[in-house]
Amino acid sequence: MKVTYYAIVDDLSSREEPAGVLRRTEDAEGESDEVFTRDLAWKRSSSMYASERGNLDNKFFEITAEEAEGIVGRIRRG
């Protein structure tokens, strides 16, 4: 299984201070996307799929697992 993390950047955030984090999991059955929410849980998301289809509300930048953990930690601290 392959996991890739992405910083989510919208009009009110930046790459240095992203709005959130998304993880894409790829395995033999396909791929699935989840975002870490304000409820402090990973939940399915279609935002990356929408972006790939032309919805440009958010930008996604590939990041390391360590960077993703930093964003998750910031969200947890509120």
C-alpha positions in Angstrom: 0.0 0.0 0.0 1.2 3.5 -0.9 0.2 6.6 1.1 0.9 10.1 -0.2 0.2 13.2 1.8 -0.9 16.6 0.5 -1.1 20.1 2.0 -4.4 21.7 1.2 -4.1 25.4 0.4 -7.1 27.7 -0.2 -7.6 31.5 -0.6 -7.1 32.0 3.2 -4.1 29.9 3.7 -0.6 29.3 2.3 1.8 26.5 1.6 3.6 27.4 4.8 0.3 27.5 6.8 -2.0 25.2 4.9 -5.7 24.9 5.6 -5.5 21.1 6.1 -4.0 17.8 5.0 -5.2 15.1 2.7 -3.9 11.6 2.4 -4.3 9.4 -0.7 -4.0 5.6 -0.2 -3.4 3.4 -3.2 -3.6 -0.4 -3.1 -4.6 -3.2 -5.4 -8.3 -2.2 -5.1 -7.6 1.4 -6.2 -7.2 4.7 -4.4 -9.0 6.5 -1.7 -8.7 10.1 -0.3 -9.2 11.2 3.3 -8.8 14.6 5.0 -8.0 15.2 8.7 -11.0 17.1 10.0 -11.7 19.5 12.8 -13.4 16.5 14.4 -9.9 15.1 14.8 -10.5 12.1 12.6 -9.6 11.1 9.0 -12.7 11.1 6.8 -13.3 10.3 3.1 -13.0 13.3 0.8 -13.7 14.0 -2.8 -11.8 17.4 -2.8 -8.7 16.1 -4.6 -10.8 14.3 -7.1 -12.8 17.5 -7.7 -9.5 19.4 -8.1 -8.2 16.9 -10.7 -11.5 17.5 -12.6 -11.1 21.3 -12.7 -12.5 22.6 -9.4 -9.8 25.0 -8.4 -11.1 26.0 -4.9 -8.1 24.3 -3.3 -4.6 23.6 -4.4 -2.8 20.4 -3.3 1.0 20.2 -2.7 2.6 16.8 -2.0 4.4 16.8 1.4 6.2 14.3 3.5 4.6 12.2 6.2 6.4 14.3 8.8 5.0 17.5 7.4 1.6 15.9 7.4 2.0 15.0 11.1 2.9 18.6 11.8 -0.3 19.9 10.2 -2.4 17.2 12.0 -0.7 18.3 15.3 -1.6 21.9 14.6 -5.2 21.0 13.9 -5.4 19.0 17.1 -4.1 21.9 19.2 -6.8 24.1 17.6 
